Amino acid sequence: MNEKRYMIYNKRRGELTARKDANRKTVMDAFPADLCDLFPVGRLDKETEGLLLFTDDGALAARLLHPLHHVEKTYLFYSHGRLSAEDQARLESGVVLAGTQIVTAPAKLSVLRECPLSEISAELSAYEQKKYRRHESDPVTIGMLTLTEGKKHQVRKMLLAVGGRVIFLRRVSFGPLSLGDLPLGALRPLDEEERAALLS
């Protein structure tokens, strides 16, 4: 039996989390031919960058994605606007997602700092830079949000529920795995310690 393979990929903005697409760039375009049979564990939306786990271990993927296992996923976000103490408390205790009756599970929030948009504009997509070019003095909240669930566009919708708007989003960890200094668009296998932590 072939040994299962586990890889971390640092997804770039603009890439689809899909095995193939007729018209658009996907994460698999960065993979060498001998790794194209791997599949992503979960997904990141097109405008989100960061850590994606790829494997050919279907059983492990199912366990990691099952809501009963509460696997933590941490995101670095830049949100247009300020987050009050009340907003922060709501994000941590659970918010109703806009346009739904879904209440999010408790989350962990760490606000790192607040700055004017001009300080982080170089990190934004060309679309976001154009959209906010007249708002360079507006405040931006930079923080980390850790979830144990994975609803579609969840981080974006959670910030929207408290009056914020995500303008940059990167997943920095998934379970015991961290992105570290892996460059954007780069791929690497798990080391022995990471592999043991993941399989346990």
Buried (B, 14 or more C-beta within 10 A) or exposed (E): EEEBBBBBBBBBBEBBBBBEEEEEBBBBEBBEEEBEEBBBBBBBBBBBBBBBBBBBBEEBBEBBEEEEEEBEBBBBBBBBBBBEEEBBEBBBEBBBBEEEEBEBEEBEBEBEEBEEBEEBBEEBBEEBBEEBEEBEEEBBBBBBBBBBBBBEBBBBBBBBBBEBBBBBBBBBBBBBBBBEEBEBBEBEEBEEEBBEEBEE
